[in-house]
Amino acid sequence: MSIFEPEDTSLGRWRIAIRHETALSYDGPVRASYNELRMTPLDTAAQTRLSSRVEVGPRAQTSQYTDYWGTRVTSFDLQDPHESLTINASSVVETSPSTWAEPDSAGLRDATWEAIEDVIESGDLAEFTGTTGRTRLSPALREELRERVADGGPHTAAERVCGWIHEAMSYVPGATGVHTSGREAWESKSGVCQDFSHIAIGMLRAAGLPARYVSGYLFPLQESTPGVSCEGQSHAWAEYWAGAWYGIDATNNVAPGLRHVVVGYGREYGDVVPHKGIYLGSPDSTLTVSVKLTRLA
């Protein structure tokens, strides 16, 4: 069965609560720190944010803005000495089935390569057509990719990319780091969702499809009932443009749907790091992160 088979719309919408906790302990006093957080879910056509809150300790005044890529950013700085930092981001969202199930998507699914090329030539999606350090492919892989997608339309190409990556690579936590490129992960045939997404973006762009990185969360249980809670983690997948944005989750070989929560977009991971900052003090620190997801309805 195609990963793009529409989800059962009788499932309606899910309501999911997310609690993302980050704790940093420094080996000595930190005199100042400056931080950016990308942990607040977005409002999209398939998702509605019902509530969100970010709390930090020591207490600090926070501000919010939307960055160039459309991601909601919470920023704050601490000017008093401190030896630890805690960040608790909580939210409740309602999610919908995959957009492939939307009634008005049928026409968009027929987008031709020529129509996509026209949009690329216009420059409107230029940021999502080039290569970056994390999404660059080897010449040999680009050649093999062209052979695999040569006889299909845009959506067929995307589906083949998703299935190929899922079959070829193994999900191995700890096998890679945040600085690992998709090419390195592909050569080792192992990695985490970030790596699956980077190689997918590289392949989609090489195939002629504008593609972007999506950061968010995934409710890990395929079958659940309201009231079920589980430990989770940040998740990533890719979207490509073919008349509209469509998602592929190569880690799980599915089209994103009810279990996926969107937090932000970018060219690659570097544009949507959940917590990014600098501080003045001891160079050594210990980081602990936990994510809990609860299906409320």
N, C-alpha and C positions, 0 to 999 in steps of 0.2 A: 504493500500500500504506500502511496506517495505520502511524504511528510506534509504535503500541502493539502491533503484531504481536509475539508472543513471540520472543525470540532463540532461536537453535539451541542447545538445552541440551546437545547432544553436544559443544559447545565446552568444557564443564566449567568449570573455574576458571582464572583467570590469576594468576600471581605476578609482581608488579611491584615493582621497587626504585626509590626516589625519593631524589634528593639535591637539596636546596634550599639554595643558598648566597647569602648576603647580605653585602655589604661596604659599610661606611660610612666615608668619609674626611672628616674635618673640616678646616676652614681654619685652625684653631688648637687649642690644648689644650682639652679638655673636662674640667671638674673633677668632674662626676658625671653619671650617666645612670640612668634607670629604664625597664625594658623589659618588654613582654608579647609573647609569641610564640604564634601559633595555626598551627602547622605539623605537628602530630602527627595522623596519620589515626586515625579512630575505629573501634571495633568496632561493626558494625551487622549486621542480618539478612543483608545481601548482601556483607559485607566483613569480613575478619579481619585484624587487625594482628598480624604475626608478630614484628616488632621495631621499635624506634624509638630514636633517640638525638639529643640536641641538644647541640652543642658551641659555646662562645663564646670569643672572644679579644678583649681580655685575659681570662684565666680568671676565672670568677666562680661563686659558689655559686648553683645554680638550684633552684627549687621548682616543683611542679606542682599544679594543682587543676582541677576541672571547673567551668566557669562556668554561669550561669543557663540558657543555651541548650543545654547539653550538650556544649560544645566543650572539648577538653583544652588548657589554657593552661600555658605555661612562662614563669615570671617570674624576673627577676634584676636586680640593680643593681650599678653600678660606682662606687666612691667614690674611686678613685685617678685622677689626671690621665691622659688618653689622647687620642690624635689619630686613632684609627681603631677600628672595631668590626667583627668578623666573626662571622657566625652560620652554622653548618652543621647543617642538620636532615636526617637520613637515616632512612629507614624501608623496611620490606618489608611488603607487604600481599598478601592473596589476595582476588580479586574474583570475584563470581558474575554470571551473566546477569541481565538486568533482572528485577525482582520481578514484572513482568507475566507471567513464565514460571512463577511458583510455582504449584503445583497448587491451593493453598488460596486463591488470589486471585480465583477466578471469582466467588464470592459477593460479595466486596467491590466488584467492578467494577459491581455492580448497585445501589450506593448511590444513593438518590433525593435530589432537592433538598430534600424535606421532612425527611429524616433529617439531612442536613447542617445545615439551618436549626435543627433542635432542638439540635444540638451547639453551634452558634454562640450561640444564645440562652442556653445554660447558662453561657457565659463561659469554658469550658475552654480555648478556643483564641483568646482575646480579642486576644493580642499579634499574631496572624497575620491579623487581619481588618481592622485599621485602616489608615490611610494614613500615610506618612512623607514627608519632603521628597524622597527619591529615588524614591518609588513613586507619587506623586500623579499622577493623570491630568487632562487638560483636560476640561471639560464636553462638548465636541464629541466627543472620543474615547470617553468613557463612553457617550454616546448611540449612536455607531456600534457599539461593542462589544455593547451590549444587542441590537441588531438582528441581529448576526452569531451570537449564541449562544442566541437566544430559543427556537428549536425543537429543541434538543438536550438530552441528559442531561449530567451533570457531566463525564464523561470525554470526550464529544464536544466540549463547550465548551473543555476544556483542550487538546484536539488542535487545534481551530480557532485558539485563541490562539497556540499554538506555530507552526503553519504560517503564520499571518498575519504574525507578527513576522519569521520567517525570510525570508519573501518580500519584505516591505516594507523591511527594513533591510539595510545592507551592513556586513560586518565590516571595519573600518578602524582598525588600530592607530594610536594617537596622535591620533585624531579627538576623543577626550574625555579627561577626567581623573578622578581618584578622587572629586571633588566634583560631577561632572556628574550631573544627575538623569535618570531614565528619560524624563521628558517632554521634556527638552532633546534627548536623543539621538533620540527618536522624531521630533521636529520636523526634525532634520537628516538623519534616515533613515540614520544611521551611528553606529558605536560599537564597543565590544568586549564580551566576554562579560558583564562586570559590568552594562553598559547593557541588553543583551538580557534579562538576568535581572530587572533592576529594572522594566522595562516589563511583562515577563511577570507578575511578582508583582502589579503594580498592576492589570493586566487580570483576573487570576484572582480577586483580592479583589473587584473591582468586579462580576464575574460572580456572586459569591456563594460563592466557594470560599476557605477559609482557605489561605494560602500562605506559604511561608518561603524564605529565601535559603540556598543551599547553596554552601559554599566548598570547593575541593579541587583536584584535578589531573585532567588528561585525557591519556591516552596518545594522541598525535596520529595514529598510523598505524592505519587500519582493518584492514589485513591485515599480520600480522607473524608471525615465528617466534621461539621462545625464543632469547635471546642478542642480540636487536636492541636497540640503544640509540638514543635521539634526544633532541634538545633540546626542551624543553617550557616550560610556564609555569603559573602558578596559573590555575585555571579556576573558573567559577561557573555554576550553573543554578538552577532553581526546583523546589520540590515543593509540591503541593497536597494537601489532605486531603479524601478521599471514602470514609470508612470505614477508610482507612489512608493513609499518605503515599505519593504517587506522583510521579515526577520527569518534568520536561520540560526538555530542553536546546534552547532556542530558537535558540541560535547555530548548532547543527548539525542542528536539526529531527529529534532522536532522543529516545528514552527512555533515560536513563542506564543503563549496563550494565557489561560487562566492562572497558571502557577508563576508566571513571570511578572516582576515588578520593575518598571523602568525608573532609574534615577538620573541618568545623564547620557549625553552623546559626545562623540569626539572622533578624531582621526584614528586614535589608538588609545591605549591605556593611559599614556602620559597626560592626556587631556582631561581625564575623569578620575584621578586618584582620589579615593575616599577621604584621606587625611593627608594634607601636604603642609609642611611648615618648616621654619628654621628657628633655632634657639641659640642663646649665648650661655655656654656653660660646659659641663662635663661632656666629652664626646661619646661616652658609653651610656646606653639606656636599655631598658627591657620593655618590650611591647606585648600586650595581651589583648586579643580581640575576640569577642563573642557576638553571635547573631542568633536571635530567637524569633521564630515565626509562628504565629498562631492563626489558624483559620477561624474566624468569628462567625461567618455565615456562608 
